[in-house]
């Protein structure tokens, strides 16, 4: 009897540790829109706060079930103490000074810097939700955005495969220096997630091992 099961073994398993609900729901939305190359089997873990990221990262990495483990988080306001702590702990875990730079996807000052690029080409100056609420209302109709679960879901309804292309172009133009307000390296990872050539996974692992 021939095996009718689909072939999963060609897929490259990538895990992304998400700082919180916003990050998790956003990447889940992009996954569901199928905007990335189908050879990448991406699983998401909600760390429920940036303080939990290093432990979740280490657990998942040591589990060995994934070819690559990445992180998706905010830098928050200067001096980025918690963000720098995450980087330091990942570097110490690998024993490589620049390991965190290879595996962390960031939005400075916040992930909304990336999400908002679906509708507008504005640089956010603050991670504070009350500051960014008017922008979110203008483009999604969500009033008084505070990051509640129901609000996040409504915002995600306005993230589409069509405006994903606009976001991609805008994010790739951002400064990729994580100390600069209004920066992000997400554009680099978008290009990798869309790529037919999966060799970048091995290249990142070589940098951190």
Steps between C-alpha positions, in 0.01 A plus 500: 500500500663827393571762763244779454646729765625837374874552491591714798866407525608751237382790716748700705382536859550851639379613841446867584480605866257792509519760776124518557151492351558772241808331356341155512173603333678704234730218391210256520305728267788504250526120525128464427528735202768265358722786389822306569662211318312181579819303564531673840294339775485785752373440853438784747548512876349783707748588775241716681750779565855591404637379834409145401664506157850372592369195689249414227770541237741271686233236561397491137857502372604213728187306405661449159169464314561808284767578243502860620364698796438874462364779725251776412487789748497874570801706602277728714629846596865590548713381671337171385600328826277193470573460130875523563458243778333260255788545256760448773337178624472355148865588432606336827290192427676447167839629618506725191511880535279569199258205518202717596550720192450190284178372659307803630242676283426837658282805468628824650326631701230232465349236275229746395779674306492196269123434504412863421709478182214301346304826476735794553863598461541672836780457751376441853688684771349331805394148602219651710163374376313826581748689279449263207125448550392785263707349216346158559150648509562687173597186307305222672207677672596345835430758773733567794742218419649346814612165366204303636440162335179614329670816371798306365263267314321796338829660397615171343190493280651800321827317428460352151714325240466815289625749759764248611679596179486869599632417848785294351619790286473752784664286767794417276579873482524535878832536679606158631701641794299397808611810694328733252139606570274386219726214392446130429683206344171325416551579131806275492305210646204556266738449210630177659151366573403561136818342364509177297853439626498375860879518535463806726379276784831316509690827467331646807562182700868508404522857635356407840666163564 
